[in-house]
Amino acid sequence: MRIDFVITELFVGGAEKCLTELAIGLHASGDDVRVFSIAPLPQGPQAKFVDRLSGHGIDIVTAGTSHPRGAAKAYTTLKRWMAARPADICQTFLFHANVLGTHASAAATPSTVRIGGLRVAEPIRWRNWLERTAVRRMDVLVCVSNRTQAFASEHLRAKASQLRVIPNGIEVASFADVQPADWSTWGWSRDSQVTLFVGRLHPQKGLDLLQDQIDTIAPVGSHQRLCLVGDGPLRDDLVRWSESVGHDRVRVLPWQSEVAPLMKAARLLVLPSRYEGMPNVVLEAMAVGTPVVCSRVEGSEELLGHRHHEQTFAPEDSVTMARLIQRMQSDDDLCQLLSDENRRVVQDRFSTVGMIEHYRQVYQDLLVARSQTG
């Protein structure tokens, strides 16, 4: 199969990781794979997916724009790129790529099978309206979770016949040799019990719930700590807040290229998001063997349904979140049980190989159906 992957950007993130694993897996089995990024390619540590793709001989092209004013340029560049080598399949990831990539493919190569990728259930009216124009021209829209699929049906008006659910995948074996980070690097004792957040520092992530419950999560004079890892629009405010609370209780660390050692060292991972798609950070924590406390948003039910009473809470319910965290802080047996079960669930249901094969089957079925209808 000739497959074009189009994505908004290739910075380190869940959708970008999925595309990378999928492209490499399909390329390794003989498919002709190319990648197009609308935004400029990242440099430095953020370029690890670009480096992996290039290292496997996969061609990457960029429109070189990350500003709305560059949309027309990106659309024109995409059309030329697609027309130069018509693809059997065009798979898009994320909002901007879904919109520009789908419309460009329909204009440049009408016979190409067009497949969108919905990664986050983001209830923003103007974006939903614009994405609906693209969904009408898609053959299939792949969603990462059942609740994301329900969102696509309601807000993007996708037909039931268009919708497929393919969860993210991860390999547990790749985390077998991860060594825990040393908390003394950041001035904490090595036996600190750390509640860890990893993600974009953005209102979507519900970080205000952690701020509201800091005296429960990391009481003064205790061994409990809160560590926030990431960058985003709330970073400066959170740094000031952490200074007012005290660095003996709260630290805000910048984006890290490798978070598995931090997860391995943490008592638990917390994710109090208001909406998601299927949170990759939860998947990674499960693979590492770190217990999770997560809001019951899109994707978390599929990931944590086996132990949802111990690991999930209703969005905005900071009191229940804090209670679940406290229980994990005090119950070693529960933490070990959750660690073992989370790893098993990921290995059995969310493997990278399984994800790749699921996408391949969708692609092949669509091409067969297209050939039969002429």
N, C-alpha and C positions, 0 to 999 in steps of 0.2 A: 504493500500500500504506500502511496505517496501522501504523507501527512504533514500539514502545516499547523504548527502551534503558535497562537498569537496571545500575548499576555501584556498587561498594562506596564509591568516593570519586572526586573529580575533581582531586586534586593531580597535579602533573606526573609522569608515568610512562608506561611503554610501553603498557599496556592503555588508559589514559586517552587517550593520543594516538590509538590505533587507533579507539576509539569516536568521538572528535572528528572525525577525517577521514571515517569511515564515515557518521556522522550528517549532516555537512555535504554530502558527496557525494550521498547519497540525497535529502536535502532539496532540493538544487539541481536534481535531475532530476524533482521534482514529488511525491515521497513525503511523507506526513504523519508527521513525526518528532517524538518527544518524548524527554526524558531525565530519569531519576530517579536521584539520588545518595542512598545511605543515609546517608553521613556529611555533616556540615555543609559547605557550599561554602567553598573556600579563599578567602583574601584576599591582596592584594598580588601579588608576582611569581608566586606559586604559582597564581594564578587565571587564567593565560593561556588555558587550555582553556575555562574557563567564559566568559571574555570572547569568545573566538572563536565559541563556540556561540551565545551571546546576540547577537553581532554579525550572525549570519546568520539571526536571527529564530527560533531554536529554543528552545522552552520548556523550562526546567529547574526541577524540583521536588526538594526534599530532605526526608528524614525527620528530619534534624538530629540524628542520634545516631551516635556512634562507639564506644559502650561496649556490651558484651554485654547489660547490663541493659536497653538500649533496643531489643532485638531484637523484642519483642512490639509495641512502639509502631511500629517500622518496618514490620512485617508488616501491621498494621492500616492504616497510612497507605498502603502500597502497594496493598492490596486496594481501598480507596476510590478511589484515583487510577486504577487500572485499570478498575474498574467504571464510572466516570464516562464513559469513552470507550473501549469495547472495541477492542483492537488486532487486526490480522491476525497480526502477528508480535511476540513478546516475546523480545528478545535480551539475555541477561545476560552480564556480564563480572566475573570474579574470584569468589573463594570465597563471601563473604557474599552477594553479589548472586545468584550461582547458586542458593544455598539458599533465601534469602528470596524472591527474585524468582520463581523457578520455582513454589514452593508457593503464593505469593500469586496468581499468574496462574492456576494450576490451580483455585484456589478461587473467584476472582472472575469469570474469563472462560474457562470450560472449552474453548470452541471455538478459542481463540487457539493458534497454532502456537508452541511453546516451544523456544527454541534457547539452549543454554548456551555459555559461552566458557571454555575451559581455557587459561590463560596460562602457568602454572608447574607443573612436575612436583614437587610438594611432598610428600614421603613422611612425613606426620604422620597416625598411625592414626586418631585421633578425628575429624580433619577429613575424611579420606578416607571414613570411615563416614558422616558427616553428609552429605557431598556425594553419596554414593551414593543416598541417599533422594531427592535432587532429580533425579539422572540418570535414575532410573526413570520420572520424569514428563516428561522432555524428549523432543521428537521427534528432535532432532539435538544433538550436542555438537561444536562447532567447536574444533579444537586448532590451535595455532600451528606445530607441527612434527610430523614423523613419530614422533619419540621421545616427544613429549607424548601423541600418539595411543596409542602402545603403553602408556604409563603409565595412560591412561584405561581402556584395556581390562583391564589387570591389577589396578589398585588401585581403580578406580571401577566396575568390572564393566560398563562400557558395551558394548552389543552392536555388532558390526561394522557393522550396518545404520544405527546411530545416528551413526557417526563420520565427520567430514570434516576435512580439513587445509586451512587457509587461512593462509599466512604473513603476517606483518606487511608493510606497504608503506612506502615512502619515496620522495621525489622528489629525484633527484640535482641537477636544475637549481636547486633552491632553495638549494643550497650553493655555487653557482658563484662568488658574489661575497664569500664569507666571508674576512675578513682575519685573519691569525694574531694571537693574543695576544702581548703583549710580556712575556717572562719577567722583565725588569728590574723590572716592577711588584711582583714578590714577592722582589726582592733577588738574583735570579740573572742571570748574563750572558746577553745575547741569543742567543748561540750555544750555549747549553746544550742537550744532548741529553736530552730529558725523556721518561721512560716514564710514561704517564698512566693512572690508574684513575679512572673515573667511575661512581658508583653508591651504593647504600645501604651504609653502614658496618656490616655485619652478618656474623655467622659464615658465612652462606650463601655469601658472596662470596669466601671463601678468602684473605682479606688476610694471614693468618698465613704463607702461602707467600711473599709479598713480603717480609715481615719476616725470614723465615728466610734469604732470598737477597739481602738488602740489600747485602752486601759485594761481590756479583757484579754486581748491577744498577746500583748507584751507588757504586763504590769511592772511598775517600778520595783526594782530590787529583785526581780526574778531572773531566771535563765532563758526566758522567752524573748525572742527577737523577731522583727519583721524586716524583710529585705525585699525591696522593689527593684526590679531589673528592667531597663528599657529606656527608650527615648520617646518624645512626643510633646504635644502642646502643653501638657500639665507638668512637665519636668521641673521648671523653675519654681512653681508653687509648691510642689512636693518636696523639693530640696529645702526650701525655707521652712516648711512644716516639720521635716525630719530634724532640722537644727533646733527648732523650738521644743520638740519632744525630747531630743537628746540622741546622739549617735550611739549611746550605750543600749538603746532600744530599737532604733529605726535607722536603716541605711538605704540610700537611693543610689544604685550603681548604674553606670551607662550601659548601653547595648553591649552584649557579649557575643562573640562569634560562636562560642561553645557554652551551652547552658547545662548540659548533662552533669558535669561535675558539681555544679551548684544544687541541682535537683538531688543528686546522690547524697549530698551532705545535709540537705534540708529535712526537717521532720515531716513536712507536708508542703504541697503546692496549693495555693488558693487562687481562684479565678472568679471574681464576683460580677462577671459581665452582665450587661443589660440585653445584649443580643450577640450571636455568633453565627457560625455555619456548622462547622465541626472543629472545635479548637485543637489545633495541632499541638499546642503546648501541653494540653491534658494527655493527648496520645503519647507524647514523648515522656511525660512523667510516669505514665503507666508502664511504658517499656523499661524505664530505669528502675521501677519498683518503688516509686514514691507515692504515698497516699495522697488523695486529692480531696479538696473541698471546693465545689463548683456550683454556681447558680444553674438552675434547671432551664437552660436556654437551648437553642438549636444545636443538636449534635451531642450534648452532654448526656441525654437520656440513652442514646445508643451506646455510648462509651461506658457509662457508669450505672446502667440500669440493673446490673447484677447486684449492686450494693448501694442503691440510690439513697436509702434512709441514712446511711452513715456518711455519704459523700456529696449529697446535693441539697440545695435549699432553694426556696422560691426567690426569684429576682427581687432585689430591694430589701429582702428580709435579713438585715444585718444581725439581729439578735440570734436567729437560728444559725447563721453563718458562724458567729462567735462561739456558740455552744458546741457546734461540730468541731471547730478548731480546738477548743479546750479539751474535748474528749480525746482527740488524737494526741494532744500534748501529754495526757496523763495515762494513756492506755497502750502499753507496749505491745500486748498481745493483739489488740485490734489493728495496730499499724502493721504488724507482720502479716496478719491475715489479709488485709487489703493489699499490701505489697505483692503477695503471692498471687492473689486472685486477679489483680489488675494486669500483671504480666501475662498470666494464662489467657485472659480474655483477648488481649492485644495479639498474642501469638496465634490464637485460634481463629479470630474473626477479622483482624485488621492488618494482614500482612501486605507488604509491598507487592509481592508476586501476585497475590490474589487481586489487588487493585488493578494491576497492569492487565491481567487476563480478562477482567471484567470490562475494561475499556476496549480491549481488542475485540471481544465478542460483540459489543455494541457496534463498533465500526464495521465489522464483517457482516453483521445482520443487516445494517443499513445499506451497505453496498449491494448485497444480494437482492434486497427489496427494490433498490433503485434499478438494477439491471432487469428485473422481472417486469417492471412497469414501463421500461423504455426511457 
